[in-house]
Amino acid sequence: MPLELQPQLRDRLVAQLTERLERATVLANYVILTQSMDLASIRSLPDKGELAEALRAYIGESPFDTFVESELKKFRGRGPILGAEEKPLAEVPEFGAPSRIAREVVDRFDSLPWQYELSVRLPNAVGGFLATNVGRFDLSPHHRLVTGADLRAFPLRHRRKSLDVLGLANQSAWEDDATYFQVSMSGYVDGQPTEPFYRARESLSAFFGLGIALGLFIDRTSRIRLGPDIEEYLVHRLSHNGWLEHHPLEVEEFHELGFHRVALATREPDKLRSSLDAIATVLRAPAGANIALAARWLFDSYCGQDALLQYVQAAVAIEILLGDENADPDVGLTALMANRCAYLIAKTPDARGELIKLFREIYKVRSKIVHRGKNRLNRQEQQLFLALRDICRSVIRAEQELLARAEQQRAK
């Protein structure tokens, strides 16, 4: 449902935006310079309540000025005229009256949320086999794996930059034998990242982290890239005329390194589907949000090349799963997490004791990194890092099993 702002609020937004447009200038007879408009000073929207929460979910912390700045870029004059001096907007007749522009922008704002699909091509090391042997797989109402053949309703003229040099930039980009991770988004997404995009990107990292923990992926320490790089998140917006190709957003090199680090853990389709079912249990359950967040931090610990940062990221993952902000300070967070971890994944009293001892050693290293600083991990600390990741994977598996059992009980 659209926002449907109250008429008085709409009128205030139009009046305030008109006032700022009347002071705006145009560069090269072509684009409105929003820097001179002081959009952040428009304060008519509430900062608390349902509307404020909805707008933060649709866009982010500064919803109106973020939206206006992006939408004003779509208004163009006749140009660009190189060497032309800046002119007041009112002196460039092809733009029309500032009041008309303001009302049109506010009308668009009032029509939010808009519906989008974000698609990102998985690396060849995992995507090719999944496309052939698994095909489409719905992970949740908002997340799915699809093949290029499933995406024909989405026009795609844009090609990855790596193919531009071959003269293939204008050919259809979907690859029938590739797998794409696709996320449905609601809100506002444009050339700059907004809240729906951040959530979609985080869910992709969570998918990879869950895949590592739940038996879909294994770590390839060689990091050999088999095929093209993952360069972009491809975005489409739903309009009255169907899906429209929108602005692609770049994949950060940090995450790209992690995506290319994994390979499929098995080539047996039934086992792959079983792992995907386990991932889906987490992604579709409201109670799985914490597990997905921890999985995202676990995956981040496989990205980049800074071992100290990766150690801390894996420690954050375990704190998300086992920590407690309201814990008794006399007990200590490390002792609390160590005991929770031991009773969750260890099967015997002796195993619990060994795990508690190992956990404390792991957290001594984490404390040294965070509180005193370190230059590098020595060989023993590297082994503790591997043990920390293994504990993260084990705890995620245990938590997923609890979710699955709860889901089965509800289904009875």
Beta strands, then each sheet from edge to edge (+ up, - down):
strand 1: 25-27
strand 2: 31-33
strand 3: 87-88
strand 4: 114-121
strand 5: 137-138
strand 6: 143-147
strand 7: 179-187
strand 8: 217-219
strand 9: 232-239
strand 10: 242-245
strand 11: 249-250
strand 12: 262-264
sheet 1: 2+ 1- 3+
sheet 2: 5+ 6- 7+ 4- 9+ 10-
sheet 3: 5+ 6- 7+ 4- 9+ 11-
sheet 4: 8+ 12-
end
